[in-house]
Amino acid sequence: MDGPERAGPGGISRSGRVGVTYKYFGAPDGATAARVPITMRPEELGGDELGMGGMFTKIKPETMAAMVLTGIEGIPLHKVPPLELVVLHPDYAVVKLPMTVVDPLRGIGEESVGAAAFIWSTVPDRGGPRDAFNVYQLLHEWQDFSKRLHEAGHQPYCLVWP
């Protein structure tokens, strides 16, 4: 795996790519999730237009999945399941994350979140945040998101656009 891509001036990473934004949201099914980008432009997306307060981040869905499954479930990084592509459009993509990426967070306490953050901060050869405190904060946000998904009966999706 490549290391993290740090954005330089103008949001351009070392690889020459402009920074990508990820909007995590919940939807009852893939058909509903697929309609999200058609009904509104990504730059207009706020919190609740997607049915439940989504989450903006610069963290890739693959990294979020690995962070939870490696740090909390103890799954080796190479065994993290792939994401399901729902829509691939020239301007955006929508992917579905497995429920195993959000379910483990609902029932854990402070100590487990802290331990997961520490574990993820020490995993070699992976992208994403490396500072344990930043991972801890992100996992807490993801934990809140997981609870909202569960209460709404939704599945996790991610809208990706450059």
DSSP file (Angstrom, degrees, kcal/mol; ACC not computed):
  #  RESIDUE AA STRUCTURE BP1 BP2  ACC     N-H-->O    O-->H-N    N-H-->O    O-->H-N    TCO  KAPPA ALPHA  PHI   PSI    X-CA   Y-CA   Z-CA
    1    1 A M              0   0    0      0, 0.0     2,-0.1     0, 0.0   125,-0.0   0.000 360.0 360.0 360.0 144.1    0.0    0.0    0.0
    2    2 A D        -     0   0    0      1,-0.1     3,-0.1   123,-0.0     0, 0.0  -0.379 360.0-105.3 -74.9 160.2    1.2    3.5   -0.7
    3    3 A G        -     0   0    0      1,-0.2   124,-0.2   124,-0.1    -1,-0.1  -0.178  55.7 -65.2 -74.8 177.7    1.7    6.0    2.2
    4    4 A P        -     0   0    0      0, 0.0     2,-0.8     0, 0.0    -1,-0.2  -0.332  47.3-125.5 -66.7 147.7   -0.8    8.8    2.8
    5    5 A E        -     0   0    0     -3,-0.1     2,-0.5     8,-0.1     8,-0.1  -0.852  23.8-155.8 -95.8 112.1   -1.1   11.4    0.2
    6    6 A R        -     0   0    0     -2,-0.8     8,-0.7    13,-0.0     2,-0.2  -0.752  16.1-125.5 -90.6 130.0   -0.5   14.8    1.8
    7    7 A A  B     -A   13   0A   0     -2,-0.5     6,-0.3     6,-0.2     3,-0.1  -0.529  26.6-165.9 -75.4 137.2   -2.0   17.7    0.0
    8    8 A G    >   -     0   0    0      4,-3.4     3,-1.8     1,-0.3     4,-0.1  -0.070  50.2 -26.4 -99.8-155.5    0.3   20.5   -0.9
    9    9 A P  G >  S+     0   0    0      0, 0.0     3,-1.1     0, 0.0    -1,-0.3  -0.313 134.0  15.6 -58.7 137.7   -0.5   24.0   -2.1
   10   10 A G  G 3  S-     0   0    0      1,-0.2     9,-0.1    -3,-0.1     3,-0.1   0.603 127.3 -75.6  74.8  11.4   -3.9   24.2   -3.8
   11   11 A G  G <  S+     0   0    0     -3,-1.8     8,-2.1     1,-0.3     2,-0.5   0.600  91.0 141.8  78.9   9.9   -5.0   20.8   -2.5
   12   12 A I  B <   -B   18   0B   0     -3,-1.1    -4,-3.4     6,-0.2    -1,-0.3  -0.751  43.2-139.1 -90.7 129.4   -2.8   18.9   -4.9
   13   13 A S  B >   -A    7   0A   0      4,-3.4     3,-2.0    -2,-0.5    -6,-0.2  -0.221  29.4 -97.7 -79.9 172.9   -1.2   15.8   -3.5
   14   14 A R  T 3  S+     0   0    0     -8,-0.7    -1,-0.1     1,-0.3    -7,-0.1   0.785 124.6  59.9 -61.3 -26.8    2.4   14.7   -4.1
   15   15 A S  T 3  S-     0   0    0      2,-0.1    -1,-0.3    -9,-0.1     3,-0.1   0.522 120.6-108.9 -80.7  -3.0    1.0   12.3   -6.7
   16   16 A G  S <  S+     0   0    0     -3,-2.0     2,-0.3     1,-0.3    -2,-0.1   0.396  78.1 128.6  93.7  -3.8   -0.4   15.3   -8.7
   17   17 A R        -     0   0    0     -5,-0.1    -4,-3.4     1,-0.1    -1,-0.3  -0.643  61.5-118.7 -89.0 144.3   -4.0   14.5   -7.9
   18   18 A V  B     -B   12   0B   0     -2,-0.3    -6,-0.2    -6,-0.3    -7,-0.1  -0.518  47.8 -83.6 -75.3 148.6   -6.3   17.1   -6.5
   19   19 A G        -     0   0    0     -8,-2.1     2,-0.3    -2,-0.2    -1,-0.1  -0.195  43.3-139.3 -56.0 141.3   -7.8   16.3   -3.0
   20   20 A V        -     0   0    0     38,-0.2     2,-0.4    -3,-0.1    -1,-0.1  -0.801   8.5-144.9-103.0 144.0  -10.8   14.0   -3.0
   21   21 A T  E     -C  161   0C   0    140,-2.5   140,-1.9    -2,-0.3     2,-0.5  -0.899   8.1-156.7-110.4 140.8  -13.8   14.6   -0.7
   22   22 A Y  E     -CD 160  57C   0     35,-2.4    35,-2.2    -2,-0.4     2,-0.6  -0.965   4.2-166.6-118.7 129.7  -15.8   11.7    0.8
   23   23 A K  E     -CD 159  56C   0    136,-2.6   136,-3.0    -2,-0.5     2,-0.4  -0.950  10.2-158.4-117.0 109.4  -19.3   12.1    2.0
   24   24 A Y  E     +CD 158  55C   0     31,-3.3    31,-2.2    -2,-0.6     2,-0.3  -0.701  24.0 158.9 -86.6 138.0  -20.5    9.2    4.1
   25   25 A F  E     -C  157   0C   0    132,-2.4   132,-2.8    -2,-0.4     2,-0.4  -0.958  34.9-115.5-151.8 167.9  -24.3    8.8    4.4
   26   26 A G  E     +C  156   0C   0     26,-0.4    26,-0.2    -2,-0.3    28,-0.0  -0.858  29.5 168.7-110.6 146.4  -27.0    6.2    5.1
   27   27 A A  E     -C  155   0C   0    128,-1.6   128,-2.9    -2,-0.4     3,-0.1  -0.983  40.6-123.6-149.6 152.3  -29.6    4.9    2.8
   28   28 A P  S    S-     0   0    0      0, 0.0     2,-0.3     0, 0.0    -1,-0.1   0.794  90.0  -7.0 -69.6 -25.9  -32.1    2.0    3.1
   29   29 A D  S  > S-     0   0    0    126,-0.1     4,-2.2     1,-0.1     5,-0.2  -0.967  75.2 -93.5-160.5 171.9  -30.8    0.4   -0.1
   30   30 A G  H  > S+     0   0    0     -2,-0.3     4,-2.4     1,-0.2     5,-0.2   0.831 117.7  57.9 -63.7 -34.9  -28.5    0.7   -3.1
   31   31 A A  H  > S+     0   0    0      2,-0.2     4,-1.0     1,-0.2    -1,-0.2   0.914 109.8  44.3 -64.2 -41.5  -31.2    2.1   -5.4
   32   32 A T  H >> S+     0   0    0      1,-0.2     4,-0.7     2,-0.2     3,-0.5   0.921 113.5  50.7 -66.9 -44.0  -31.8    5.0   -3.0
   33   33 A A  H >< S+     0   0    0     -4,-2.2     3,-0.8     1,-0.2    -2,-0.2   0.870 106.1  56.2 -61.7 -37.1  -28.0    5.6   -2.5
   34   34 A A  H 3< S+     0   0    0     -4,-2.4     4,-0.4     1,-0.2    -1,-0.2   0.798 103.5  54.6 -66.9 -28.2  -27.5    5.7   -6.3
   35   35 A R  H <X S+     0   0    0     -4,-1.0     4,-1.7    -3,-0.5     3,-0.4   0.668  86.1  85.4 -79.4 -16.4  -30.1    8.5   -6.7
   36   36 A V  H <X S+     0   0    0     -3,-0.8     4,-1.0    -4,-0.7     3,-0.4   0.923  90.9  42.9 -54.8 -53.4  -28.3   10.8   -4.2
   37   37 A P  H  4 S+     0   0    0      0, 0.0    -1,-0.2     0, 0.0    -2,-0.1   0.786 111.9  56.0 -67.8 -23.3  -25.8   12.4   -6.6
   38   38 A I  H  4 S+     0   0    0     -4,-0.4    -2,-0.2    -3,-0.4    -3,-0.1   0.846 105.8  50.5 -73.9 -33.8  -28.5   12.8   -9.3
   39   39 A T  H  < S+     0   0    0     -4,-1.7     2,-0.3    -3,-0.4    -1,-0.2   0.674 122.9  12.7 -82.6 -17.4  -30.8   14.8   -7.0
   40   40 A M  S  < S-     0   0    0     -4,-1.0    -1,-0.2    -3,-0.1     5,-0.1  -0.993  79.3-104.1-156.7 151.9  -28.2   17.3   -5.8
   41   41 A R    >>  -     0   0    0     -2,-0.3     3,-2.3     1,-0.1     4,-0.5  -0.565  34.1-122.4 -77.4 140.1  -24.7   18.5   -6.6
   42   42 A P  G >4 S+     0   0    0      0, 0.0     3,-1.5     0, 0.0    -1,-0.1   0.835 110.3  59.5 -52.9 -37.1  -22.1   17.2   -4.2
   43   43 A E  G 34 S+     0   0    0      1,-0.3    -2,-0.0    -3,-0.0     0, 0.0   0.685 103.3  54.2 -68.8 -13.5  -20.9   20.7   -3.3
   44   44 A E  G <4 S+     0   0    0     -3,-2.3     2,-0.3     2,-0.0    -1,-0.3   0.534  81.1 114.5 -92.7  -7.8  -24.5   21.4   -2.0
   45   45 A L    <<  +     0   0    0     -3,-1.5     2,-0.1    -4,-0.5    -5,-0.0  -0.462  36.8 164.3 -69.6 126.9  -24.6   18.4    0.3
   46   46 A G        -     0   0    0     -2,-0.3     8,-0.2     9,-0.0    -1,-0.1   0.130  51.5 -63.6-110.5-131.3  -24.8   19.4    3.9
   47   47 A G  S    S+     0   0    0      6,-0.1     7,-2.4     2,-0.1     3,-0.4   0.942 117.5  21.8 -91.5 -55.7  -25.8   17.3    6.8
   48   48 A D  S >  S+     0   0    0      5,-0.2     3,-1.9     1,-0.2     5,-0.1   0.433  88.9  94.9-104.4   1.4  -29.3   16.0    6.6
   49   49 A E  T 3  S+     0   0    0      1,-0.3    -1,-0.2     2,-0.1    -2,-0.1   0.764  83.9  60.6 -62.4 -21.3  -30.3   16.2    3.0
   50   50 A L  T 3  S-     0   0    0     -3,-0.4    -1,-0.3     2,-0.1   -24,-0.2   0.284 125.6 -97.4 -91.0  12.0  -29.3   12.6    2.6
   51   51 A G  S <  S+     0   0    0     -3,-1.9     2,-0.3   -26,-0.1    -2,-0.1   0.110 104.3  38.5  98.0 -24.0  -31.8   11.4    5.2
   52   52 A M  S    S-     0   0    0     -5,-0.3   -26,-0.4   -26,-0.2    -2,-0.1  -0.895 105.7 -80.3-160.8 131.6  -29.5   11.2    8.1
   53   53 A G        -     0   0    0     -2,-0.3    -5,-0.2    -5,-0.1    -6,-0.1   0.037  56.4-157.3 -35.7 104.3  -26.7   13.5    9.1
   54   54 A G        -     0   0    0     -7,-2.4     2,-0.4    -8,-0.2   -29,-0.2  -0.010   8.8-119.6 -78.0-172.6  -23.8   12.4    7.0
   55   55 A M  E     -D   24   0C   0    -31,-2.2   -31,-3.3     2,-0.0     2,-0.4  -0.990  13.2-154.2-137.4 122.9  -20.1   12.8    7.5
   56   56 A F  E     +D   23   0C   0     -2,-0.4     2,-0.3   -33,-0.2   -33,-0.2  -0.787  30.7 149.2 -92.5 141.3  -17.6   14.7    5.4
   57   57 A T  E     -D   22   0C   0    -35,-2.2   -35,-2.4    -2,-0.4    -2,-0.0  -0.981  53.5-131.4-160.5 164.8  -14.0   13.5    5.6
   58   58 A K  S    S+     0   0    0     -2,-0.3     2,-0.5   -37,-0.2   -38,-0.2   0.274  77.1 110.1 -98.7   7.1  -10.8   13.3    3.5
   59   59 A I  S    S-     0   0    0    -37,-0.2    -2,-0.1     1,-0.1     5,-0.0  -0.741  73.0-121.0 -90.3 126.4  -10.4    9.6    4.7
   60   60 A K     >  -     0   0    0     -2,-0.5     4,-2.3     1,-0.1     3,-0.2  -0.255  16.4-122.6 -61.6 147.6  -11.0    7.0    2.0
   61   61 A P  H  > S+     0   0    0      0, 0.0     4,-2.5     0, 0.0     5,-0.2   0.860 114.0  56.8 -60.9 -33.8  -13.8    4.4    2.6
   62   62 A E  H  > S+     0   0    0      1,-0.2     4,-2.2     2,-0.2     5,-0.1   0.889 108.2  47.4 -63.3 -37.8  -11.2    1.7    2.3
   63   63 A T  H  > S+     0   0    0     -3,-0.2     4,-2.8     2,-0.2    -1,-0.2   0.899 110.0  51.8 -70.9 -40.8   -9.2    3.3    5.1
   64   64 A M  H  X S+     0   0    0     -4,-2.3     4,-2.1     2,-0.2     5,-0.2   0.934 111.2  48.6 -59.4 -45.5  -12.2    3.7    7.3
   65   65 A A  H  X S+     0   0    0     -4,-2.5     4,-2.7     1,-0.2     5,-0.3   0.935 113.8  45.7 -60.0 -46.9  -13.1    0.0    6.8
   66   66 A A  H  X>S+     0   0    0     -4,-2.2     4,-2.7     1,-0.2     5,-0.5   0.888 109.0  56.3 -65.0 -38.9   -9.5   -1.1    7.6
   67   67 A M  H  X5S+     0   0    0     -4,-2.8     4,-1.7     2,-0.2     5,-0.3   0.921 114.9  37.5 -59.8 -45.9   -9.4    1.2   10.7
   68   68 A V  H  X>S+     0   0    0     -4,-2.1     4,-2.5     3,-0.2     5,-1.2   0.949 120.6  44.0 -71.8 -49.9  -12.4   -0.4   12.2
   69   69 A L  H  <5S+     0   0    0     -4,-2.7     6,-2.7    -5,-0.2     5,-0.3   0.853 121.3  38.7 -69.8 -34.4  -11.8   -3.9   11.2
   70   70 A T  H  <5S+     0   0    0     -4,-2.7     4,-0.5    -5,-0.3    -1,-0.2   0.931 123.1  39.6 -78.1 -48.0   -8.1   -4.0   12.1
   71   71 A G  H  <<S+     0   0    0     -4,-1.7    -2,-0.2    -5,-0.5    -3,-0.2   0.848 132.1  20.6 -73.5 -35.4   -8.3   -1.9   15.3
   72   72 A I  T  <5S+     0   0    0     -4,-2.5    -3,-0.2    -5,-0.3    -2,-0.1   0.851 132.3  34.6-102.7 -45.0  -11.5   -3.2   16.8
   73   73 A E  S   <S-     0   0    0     -5,-1.2    -3,-0.2     2,-0.1    -4,-0.1   0.627  95.6-129.4 -89.1 -13.5  -12.1   -6.6   15.2
   74   74 A G        +     0   0    0     -4,-0.5    -4,-0.2    -6,-0.3    -3,-0.1   0.693  49.6 157.8  74.4  17.9   -8.4   -7.6   14.9
   75   75 A I        -     0   0    0     -6,-2.7    -1,-0.2    -9,-0.1    -2,-0.1  -0.596  48.6-108.5 -76.4 132.4   -8.8   -8.6   11.3
   76   76 A P    >   -     0   0    0      0, 0.0     3,-2.2     0, 0.0     4,-0.2  -0.298  27.4-116.2 -59.9 146.1   -5.4   -8.5    9.4
   77   77 A L  G >  S+     0   0    0      1,-0.3     3,-1.4     2,-0.2    -7,-0.1   0.843 113.7  56.7 -53.9 -39.6   -5.2   -5.6    7.0
   78   78 A H  G 3  S+     0   0    0      1,-0.2    -1,-0.3   -12,-0.0    -3,-0.0   0.579 103.5  56.0 -72.7  -7.7   -5.0   -7.9    3.9
   79   79 A K  G <  S+     0   0    0     -3,-2.2    -1,-0.2     2,-0.1    -2,-0.2   0.303  71.8 124.1-106.3   8.5   -8.3   -9.6    4.9
   80   80 A V    <   -     0   0    0     -3,-1.4   -14,-0.1    -4,-0.2   -15,-0.0  -0.555  68.6-114.7 -68.4 127.3  -10.4   -6.4    5.0
   81   81 A P        -     0   0    0      0, 0.0    -1,-0.1     0, 0.0    -2,-0.1  -0.241  29.6-105.7 -67.1 152.9  -13.3   -7.0    2.5
   82   82 A P        -     0   0    0      0, 0.0     2,-0.2     0, 0.0    -3,-0.0  -0.293  33.4-109.1 -72.8 161.3  -13.7   -4.9   -0.6
   83   83 A L        -     0   0    0     14,-0.1     2,-0.6     1,-0.0    14,-0.2  -0.543  28.6-117.6 -86.6 157.2  -16.3   -2.2   -1.0
   84   84 A E  E     -E   96   0C   0     12,-2.3    12,-3.3    -2,-0.2     2,-0.5  -0.861  21.2-134.4-100.0 124.0  -19.2   -2.6   -3.3
   85   85 A L  E     +E   95   0C   0     -2,-0.6    10,-0.2    10,-0.2     3,-0.1  -0.648  28.5 171.2 -77.6 124.5  -19.5   -0.2   -6.2
   86   86 A V  E     +     0   0C   0      8,-2.9     2,-0.4    -2,-0.5     9,-0.2   0.821  68.5   8.0 -98.8 -45.2  -23.0    1.2   -6.6
   87   87 A V  E     -E   94   0C   0      7,-1.8     7,-2.2     2,-0.1     2,-0.5  -0.999  54.9-170.2-140.9 134.7  -22.5    3.9   -9.2
   88   88 A L  E     +E   93   0C   0     -2,-0.4     5,-0.2     5,-0.2    -3,-0.0  -0.962  21.9 162.3-124.9 113.9  -19.5    4.9  -11.3
   89   89 A H        -     0   0    0      3,-2.7     3,-0.5    -2,-0.5    -2,-0.1  -0.885  50.9-112.1-126.0 153.6  -19.9    8.2  -13.1
   90   90 A P  S    S+     0   0    0      0, 0.0     3,-0.1     0, 0.0    -1,-0.1   0.799 119.1  38.8 -58.0 -26.7  -17.3   10.4  -14.7
   91   91 A D  S    S-     0   0    0      1,-0.2     2,-0.3    70,-0.1    -3,-0.0   0.621 128.7  -6.5 -99.1 -14.9  -18.0   13.1  -12.0
   92   92 A Y        -     0   0    0     -3,-0.5    -3,-2.7    69,-0.2     2,-0.3  -0.971  53.6-141.4-165.5 171.6  -18.5   10.9   -8.9
   93   93 A A  E     -EF  88 160C   0     67,-2.0    67,-3.1    -2,-0.3     2,-0.4  -0.982   7.1-150.9-143.0 153.0  -18.8    7.4   -7.5
   94   94 A V  E     -EF  87 159C   0     -7,-2.2    -8,-2.9    -2,-0.3    -7,-1.8  -0.998  18.3-175.9-124.3 128.3  -21.0    5.8   -4.8
   95   95 A V  E     -EF  85 158C   0     63,-2.3    63,-2.4    -2,-0.4     2,-0.5  -0.920  19.6-134.6-123.1 151.1  -19.7    2.8   -2.9
   96   96 A K  E     -EF  84 157C   0    -12,-3.3   -12,-2.3    -2,-0.3    61,-0.2  -0.885  16.7-147.4-103.5 132.3  -21.4    0.7   -0.2
   97   97 A L        -     0   0    0     59,-2.2   -14,-0.1    -2,-0.5     5,-0.1  -0.735  27.7-104.0 -93.7 146.8  -19.4   -0.2    2.9
   98   98 A P    >   -     0   0    0      0, 0.0     3,-2.2     0, 0.0     4,-0.4  -0.397  25.2-121.3 -66.5 148.1  -20.0   -3.6    4.6
   99   99 A M  G >> S+     0   0    0      1,-0.3     4,-3.0     2,-0.2     3,-1.4   0.756 109.4  75.2 -60.3 -23.4  -22.1   -3.4    7.8
  100  100 A T  G 34 S+     0   0    0      1,-0.3    -1,-0.3     2,-0.2    -3,-0.0   0.637  88.1  61.8 -64.7 -11.1  -19.1   -5.0    9.5
  101  101 A V  G <4 S+     0   0    0     -3,-2.2    -1,-0.3     2,-0.1    -2,-0.2   0.712 118.0  23.2 -87.0 -21.8  -17.5   -1.5    9.2
  102  102 A V  T X> S+     0   0    0     -3,-1.4     3,-1.1    -4,-0.4     4,-0.6   0.737 109.5  69.6-111.9 -33.6  -20.1    0.2   11.4
  103  103 A D  H >X S+     0   0    0     -4,-3.0     3,-1.2     1,-0.2     4,-0.6   0.877  92.2  58.6 -57.0 -43.5  -21.6   -2.5   13.5
  104  104 A P  H 34 S+     0   0    0      0, 0.0     3,-0.3     0, 0.0    -1,-0.2   0.770 100.9  58.9 -61.0 -22.9  -18.6   -3.2   15.8
  105  105 A L  H X4 S+     0   0    0     -3,-1.1     3,-0.8     1,-0.2    -2,-0.2   0.746  88.9  71.6 -78.4 -23.1  -18.5    0.4   16.9
  106  106 A R  H << S+     0   0    0     -3,-1.2    -1,-0.2    -4,-0.6    -3,-0.1   0.871 103.3  37.1 -64.7 -37.7  -22.0    0.6   18.4
  107  107 A G  T 3< S+     0   0    0     -4,-0.6     2,-0.2    -3,-0.3    -1,-0.2   0.350  94.6  99.2-100.7   8.2  -21.4   -1.6   21.4
  108  108 A I    <   -     0   0    0     -3,-0.8     2,-0.1    -4,-0.2   -36,-0.0  -0.635  57.1-140.7-100.1 156.4  -17.9   -0.5   22.5
  109  109 A G     >  -     0   0    0     -2,-0.2     4,-2.0     1,-0.0     3,-0.2  -0.299  38.0 -79.2-101.5-173.5  -16.8    1.9   25.2
  110  110 A E  H  > S+     0   0    0      1,-0.2     4,-2.6     2,-0.2     5,-0.2   0.874 124.9  53.1 -53.8 -46.0  -14.1    4.5   25.6
  111  111 A E  H  > S+     0   0    0      1,-0.2     4,-2.6     2,-0.2    -1,-0.2   0.894 109.4  48.4 -63.0 -40.3  -11.3    2.1   26.3
  112  112 A S  H  > S+     0   0    0     -3,-0.2     4,-2.6     2,-0.2    -1,-0.2   0.882 111.2  49.8 -68.0 -38.2  -12.0    0.1   23.2
  113  113 A V  H  X S+     0   0    0     -4,-2.0     4,-2.3     2,-0.2    -2,-0.2   0.927 113.1  47.5 -65.0 -43.6  -12.1    3.2   21.0
  114  114 A G  H  X S+     0   0    0     -4,-2.6     4,-2.3     2,-0.2    -2,-0.2   0.911 112.6  48.4 -62.6 -43.4   -8.8    4.3   22.5
  115  115 A A  H  X S+     0   0    0     -4,-2.6     4,-2.9     2,-0.2    -2,-0.2   0.912 111.1  50.4 -63.9 -42.4   -7.2    0.9   22.0
  116  116 A A  H  X S+     0   0    0     -4,-2.6     4,-2.7     1,-0.2    -1,-0.2   0.900 109.9  50.9 -62.4 -40.8   -8.4    0.7   18.4
  117  117 A A  H  X S+     0   0    0     -4,-2.3     4,-2.0     2,-0.2    -1,-0.2   0.915 112.3  46.6 -62.6 -43.3   -6.9    4.2   17.8
  118  118 A F  H  X S+     0   0    0     -4,-2.3     4,-0.8     2,-0.2    -2,-0.2   0.934 112.3  50.0 -65.1 -45.4   -3.6    3.1   19.2
  119  119 A I  H >X S+     0   0    0     -4,-2.9     3,-1.2     1,-0.2     4,-0.7   0.943 112.2  47.3 -57.7 -49.2   -3.6   -0.1   17.3
  120  120 A W  H >< S+     0   0    0     -4,-2.7     3,-0.9     1,-0.3    -1,-0.2   0.871 106.4  58.2 -63.3 -35.8   -4.3    1.6   14.0
  121  121 A S  H 3< S+     0   0    0     -4,-2.0    -1,-0.3     1,-0.2    -2,-0.2   0.692 110.3  44.6 -68.1 -16.4   -1.7    4.3   14.7
  122  122 A T  H << S+     0   0    0     -3,-1.2    -1,-0.2    -4,-0.8    -2,-0.2   0.491  81.8 114.0-105.1  -5.0    1.0    1.5   14.9
  123  123 A V    <<  -     0   0    0     -3,-0.9     3,-0.3    -4,-0.7     2,-0.1  -0.530  63.1-135.9 -69.5 123.3   -0.1   -0.6   11.8
  124  124 A P  S    S+     0   0    0      0, 0.0    -2,-0.1     0, 0.0    -1,-0.1  -0.361  72.7  20.8 -77.5 160.4    2.7   -0.4    9.3
  125  125 A D  S    S+     0   0    0      1,-0.2     2,-0.3    -2,-0.1  -122,-0.0   0.891  91.7 115.1  55.0  53.0    2.3    0.2    5.5
  126  126 A R        -     0   0    0     -3,-0.3    -1,-0.2     2,-0.1     2,-0.1  -0.985  57.1-123.3-146.1 157.4   -1.1    1.7    5.4
  127  127 A G        +     0   0    0     -2,-0.3  -124,-0.1  -124,-0.2  -125,-0.0  -0.312  62.4  62.5 -90.5 178.6   -2.6    5.1    4.5
  128  128 A G  S    S-     0   0    0     -2,-0.1    -2,-0.1   -61,-0.0     7,-0.1  -0.383  93.4 -17.9  99.9-178.4   -4.7    7.4    6.6
  129  129 A P        -     0   0    0      0, 0.0   -70,-0.0     0, 0.0     0, 0.0  -0.313  47.3-171.8 -64.6 143.1   -4.2    9.3    9.8
  130  130 A R        +     0   0    0     -8,-0.0     2,-0.4     5,-0.0    -7,-0.0   0.657  56.0  95.8-108.1 -23.3   -1.2    8.1   11.9
  131  131 A D     >  -     0   0    0      1,-0.1     4,-2.2     2,-0.0     5,-0.2  -0.580  69.3-142.1 -75.1 125.8   -1.7   10.2   15.0
  132  132 A A  H  > S+     0   0    0     -2,-0.4     4,-2.5     1,-0.2    -1,-0.1   0.849  99.9  52.7 -58.9 -37.5   -3.5    8.1   17.6
  133  133 A F  H  > S+     0   0    0      2,-0.2     4,-2.4     1,-0.2    -1,-0.2   0.910 109.2  48.8 -67.3 -40.5   -5.5   11.1   18.9
  134  134 A N  H  > S+     0   0    0      2,-0.2     4,-2.3    -3,-0.2    -2,-0.2   0.901 113.0  48.1 -63.4 -40.1   -6.7   12.0   15.4
  135  135 A V  H  X S+     0   0    0     -4,-2.2     4,-2.9     2,-0.2    -2,-0.2   0.910 109.7  53.4 -64.9 -41.7   -7.7    8.3   14.8
  136  136 A Y  H  X S+     0   0    0     -4,-2.5     4,-1.9     2,-0.2    -2,-0.2   0.928 110.3  46.2 -58.3 -48.0   -9.5    8.4   18.2
  137  137 A Q  H  X S+     0   0    0     -4,-2.4     4,-2.1     1,-0.2    -1,-0.2   0.916 113.4  49.4 -62.3 -43.0  -11.5   11.5   17.2
  138  138 A L  H  X S+     0   0    0     -4,-2.3     4,-2.6     1,-0.2    -2,-0.2   0.906 109.3  51.2 -63.6 -42.8  -12.4   10.0   13.8
  139  139 A L  H  X S+     0   0    0     -4,-2.9     4,-2.2     1,-0.2    -1,-0.2   0.860 107.9  53.5 -64.3 -34.4  -13.5    6.7   15.4
  140  140 A H  H  X S+     0   0    0     -4,-1.9     4,-2.2     2,-0.2    -1,-0.2   0.922 110.0  46.8 -64.8 -43.5  -15.7    8.6   17.8
  141  141 A E  H  X S+     0   0    0     -4,-2.1     4,-2.4     1,-0.2    -2,-0.2   0.922 113.3  49.2 -61.0 -43.4  -17.4   10.4   14.8
  142  142 A W  H  X S+     0   0    0     -4,-2.6     4,-2.4     1,-0.2    -2,-0.2   0.846 107.9  54.9 -65.7 -34.1  -17.7    7.1   13.1
  143  143 A Q  H  X S+     0   0    0     -4,-2.2     4,-1.9     2,-0.2    -1,-0.2   0.922 109.4  46.2 -64.8 -45.1  -19.2    5.6   16.2
  144  144 A D  H  X S+     0   0    0     -4,-2.2     4,-2.1     1,-0.2    -2,-0.2   0.915 112.7  50.7 -61.8 -43.4  -21.9    8.3   16.3
  145  145 A F  H  X S+     0   0    0     -4,-2.4     4,-2.5     1,-0.2    -2,-0.2   0.906 107.8  53.7 -60.2 -43.0  -22.5    7.8   12.6
  146  146 A S  H  X S+     0   0    0     -4,-2.4     4,-2.3     1,-0.2    -1,-0.2   0.890 108.2  49.3 -59.8 -42.1  -22.9    4.0   13.2
  147  147 A K  H  X S+     0   0    0     -4,-1.9     4,-2.5     2,-0.2    -1,-0.2   0.904 110.8  49.4 -66.2 -41.1  -25.5    4.6   15.9
  148  148 A R  H  X S+     0   0    0     -4,-2.1     4,-1.8     2,-0.2    -2,-0.2   0.898 110.8  51.0 -64.4 -40.2  -27.5    6.9   13.6
  149  149 A L  H  X>S+     0   0    0     -4,-2.5     5,-2.4     2,-0.2     4,-1.0   0.944 111.3  47.5 -59.6 -48.4  -27.4    4.4   10.8
  150  150 A H  H ><5S+     0   0    0     -4,-2.3     3,-0.7     1,-0.2    -2,-0.2   0.919 110.5  51.0 -61.1 -46.3  -28.6    1.6   13.1
  151  151 A E  H 3<5S+     0   0    0     -4,-2.5    -1,-0.2     1,-0.3    -2,-0.2   0.846 114.5  44.0 -61.5 -34.0  -31.5    3.7   14.4
  152  152 A A  H 3<5S-     0   0    0     -4,-1.8    -1,-0.3    -5,-0.2    -2,-0.2   0.577 109.2-122.9 -86.5  -9.9  -32.6    4.6   10.9
  153  153 A G  T <<5 +     0   0    0     -4,-1.0    -3,-0.2    -3,-0.7     2,-0.2   0.794  64.4 143.3  71.7  27.9  -32.2    1.0    9.6
  154  154 A H      < -     0   0    0     -5,-2.4    -1,-0.2    -6,-0.2    -2,-0.1  -0.553  48.0-130.3-100.9 164.3  -29.8    2.3    7.0
  155  155 A Q  E     -C   27   0C   0   -128,-2.9  -128,-1.6    -2,-0.2     2,-0.4  -0.778  34.1-100.7-106.2 155.0  -26.7    0.9    5.4
  156  156 A P  E     +C   26   0C   0      0, 0.0   -59,-2.2     0, 0.0     2,-0.3  -0.622  44.4 169.7 -83.8 133.7  -23.4    2.9    5.0
  157  157 A Y  E     -CF  25  96C   0   -132,-2.8  -132,-2.4    -2,-0.4     2,-0.4  -0.888  20.3-146.1-132.1 163.9  -22.5    4.4    1.7
  158  158 A C  E     -CF  24  95C   0    -63,-2.4   -63,-2.3    -2,-0.3     2,-0.6  -0.987   2.8-152.5-138.1 127.5  -19.9    6.9    0.5
  159  159 A L  E     -CF  23  94C   0   -136,-3.0  -136,-2.6    -2,-0.4     2,-0.5  -0.875  20.2-165.9 -95.6 124.1  -20.2    9.5   -2.2
  160  160 A V  E     +CF  22  93C   0    -67,-3.1   -67,-2.0    -2,-0.6  -138,-0.2  -0.943  16.5 156.9-117.3 127.5  -16.8   10.2   -3.7
  161  161 A W  E      C   21   0C   0   -140,-1.9  -140,-2.5    -2,-0.5   -69,-0.2  -0.997 360.0 360.0-148.2 151.8  -16.0   13.2   -5.8
  162  162 A P              0   0    0      0, 0.0   -70,-0.1     0, 0.0  -140,-0.1   0.489 360.0 360.0 -74.2 360.0  -12.8   15.1   -6.8
